[in-house]
Amino acid sequence: MFILRAVVMWTVNDFLAYAMVSGHQRWLPWDHEWQEKDKEFDGNTEHRLRPTEWSGDEILEQLNRLDFAPFGKTVSWTRPSTHMNWTHKPMFFELLYWSKLKLRHNLDVMHVEKNVFDTLVGTILDIEGKTNDTIKARLDLERMGIRRGLWMNRDSDKARRDLAFFSMKPNDKKKFLKFVSSVKFPDGYASNIACCVNVDGGKFTRLKSHDCHVFMQYLLPVGIRHLLPEDVVKPIMLLSRFFSQLTAKTLRKTDMFQLRHDIV
């Protein structure tokens, strides 16, 4: 008989669960050229410095000063402005050592890659329910007064959403899907991705995380090369290379610093 002791060292989340990694100009280097660009973002230039990174002890001290509603869905509670972004005290801080950990949260790279892949492919193929290029997104751009080329077309009685420059035309979409359905991998390298292609329906189905991993790094850069404008293809290829380097078997610390620089 023995005593087994366990420690929760960190959490592993997908991209959506870790809200503080949201992209924002404020997190770029202060002299980055994108700080002065407005139309490419929300119409405003950004001159604020990035927020101070808080230690675990500082976060715990802040949480202990706040009063939250009792746990449960039946309790009605409005968050005061003094609570900033906090809605509750995370249960992990009940662990006495949690505030002392330097690294408390991790991102699941494969899950993040799949989320990025689903959104990216859904947008360039203009798949309903998967694309980020929605009518609401177009109306938001119009309301903000940016990216006029993506505004709703109001030439006729009804406003319509024209195909964006970063989405494939129907014929090009069919070429891309036929290319993917014709690819064959060595046995055991990946699942039969051809079975996940619906050429007539113009979409993919039943793609697993590893399928998206292989697709993102090897098929996507080749498949889109002659089907989309160069200024769309280039950033997608760089994004593909980023994930390829990030998931390499050997990764040096200097590589990580370079990847962080390249991704922005």
N, C-alpha and C positions, 0 to 999 in steps of 0.2 A: 504494500500500500504506500502511496506517495501523495504529496500535495502538488497539484498543478497550478502554477501561477500564470496568468495571461495579462497582456497589456495591449490596449488599443493604441497603436502607434500613429495611425493617420486614417483618413477616409479616402476613398477612391470614387470620384464622381464623373459624370459625363459633362459635356460643355454647358448644358442648360442649368444644371444644378449649382454650378460655381459661377454665380452671377457677376462677381467682381472682375471676371476676365473679359467683360464686354469691351469691344474695340472703341477707342475714343482718342481724338487728337491730343487730349490733355496728357496722355501717357507717352507721347512721342518725345524725343529729345527736344530741348527748348529751341534749338536752331534748325530743326527739320523744315524742309521746304513746304511740307504740307500744312504747317501751322498758319501760313498766310493764305491758303486756299479756302475759299468759301463755297463756291458753287458745287464743288465735288462732294461737299458734306452737307451741313444743315443751313448753309447760307451765311454763316458767321465765321470770322477768323478766331483762332484760339490762342490766348496769350497767358492763360493761367498755368502755374506750375503744377506738376502732378501732386496728388495728396501725399501727406506724410504716411509712411508705413508704420502701423502701430504694432507694438509687441503684444504677446499673449497676455502679459500682466496688465498692460494698459487697457486692452479690450475688456478683460475681466473686471477691472476697477470701474470702467464706464458702465458695464452691465449691472453691476451691483448697486449703482446709484439710481437705477431706473425701476419703475414699478410696472409690471405686466399683468394682464388679465389672467385669472385662473385657467388652468388647462381645460380644454373642452370646446366643442363646437356650439354648445347652447348659450355660451356667454357672449353677449354683445359688447364690443369694445372698440373704441376709436383711438388710433395711435396719436398721441400728442406730438407736436412739432419738436419738442425737446428730445424725443426718442430717436431723432434722425432716421436712419434706415432700419433700426432694430424693431422687430415685431415680437420677439420672444428671446429668452435666454437659452442658447443652445444647450442641450442636455450634456454635451461632451464636457462642458466646464464644471460639471459635477465631479469629474475625475480630478483629483488634486494636482496631478502632474500636467494636465492638458495645457494650461496657460504657459508652461515652461518649454513646451515643444517648439522648436524652430520651424518645423514643417508639419502642419496639421492637416492639410488637404492636398490631394493629388488629382490629376486629371487622367482618365482612362484614354490613352492615345487612340486605341482601336475604335472606341465608341465615338470619340470626337471626330475621327476621320470619317466614320460612317455618316455622322450627322452633317458634316461639311459636304460629303459626296452626295447625299440625298438631296440637299438643298441646291447644290451646284448643278447637278445633272437635271433635276426637276425644273430648274430655271432655264438652262440653255435648250432643253427639249420642250419647254413650255407645257409641262404636264399639269393638268388641272388638279388642284389640291396639293401639289408638291412645289410649284413655282413660288418664288417670292415676288414675282412681277405681277401683282394682283391689281384689281381696279382700285382698291383702297390705297395701295402703295402709290399708284399713279396720282390719285387725288391728293395724297399727302405732299407729293412733289410739287403739284400745282399750287397747293395752299402755301407752301414754303417759298414758292417763286424760284425754284432751282431746276436744272435739267429740263429745259423746255422741250427738248426732243422726245421726252418720255411722257408728256402730258396726254390726256385723253383727246382723241380726235373728235372735234365738234363741228365738222363740215356739214353733216346732215342733221336731221331732226333729233336723232339719238346719238349720244356720245358713245364712242367705241374705243376699245383698247387695241391699237395696232401692234403688230409684232415688233418687239424691240430689236435693236441692232445686235444684241448679245444672244439672241435666240435663233435657232436654226429654222430655215424655211422648210415646209413640208417635204420637199424632195430631198433636201440635205439630211433631214431627220431620218428618212427611210434609208439613205445610204449609210448613215452612221450605225443604225440598228442592224442592218445587214452585215456590216463589217464586224460588229461585235459577235453576231450569231455565227460567223464563219471562223472565229478564233478557236484554236485547239491548244490546250496546255499539256505538258507532261503529266503522266499519271500520278496523282497525289499532290500535285502542285496547287491546284484550285479545283473547285467544283465545276460542273459543266455549266458555265455561264450562259451558253447558247440556249439552255432550257429556260432561262429567266428572261429571255427577250421576247417581247410581243411586238413584232414588226407592224402588223396591221393596227394594233391599238396604240402604237407609238410610245411604249413605256416599258419599264422593267418590273419584274415581280420576284418575290422570294429571294432577294439578294441578302446574304448573310454578311456579318462584319468582315470576315476574311475575303469574301468576294469583292466587297467595296474597297478593301485594302489593295488587292491586286489590280482592280479596275482603275482606281485613282492613280496609281503609280506607273502603270505600264500601258493600259489600253487607252485611257482618256487622252493623254498628250498626243498619241499617234492618230486617234480617230477624228479629232476635231481640227487637225492641222490645216486642211484645205476646205473646211466647211464653215469657218467663222472668220471674222476680220482679224487681222494680225494683232491689233491692240486688245482683242479679247483673248486670243490664243496665248499670247506671251505671259500674262499674269497667271493663267490657269496652269501653264507648264511650270512656272516658277513655284506655284503652290504645290504642284505634284512633286517637284524635286524637294521641296521643304519636308513633306511627309516622308519621302524616301530616305532622306538623310536623318530625320528624327527617329525613324524606326530601324536604323542600321544596327547590325550586330555589335559593331565597335563604335563608340561615341566618346570623343574626348571633351574635356571641359571647354577648351578653346572653340570646339565645334559648336557647342551650345551658345556661346556668346555670339558667334558669327550668325547662327540661325536666328537668334533674337534680333540681330541687326537687320538681317535680310528680310524678315517677315513684315517689317514695317516700311 
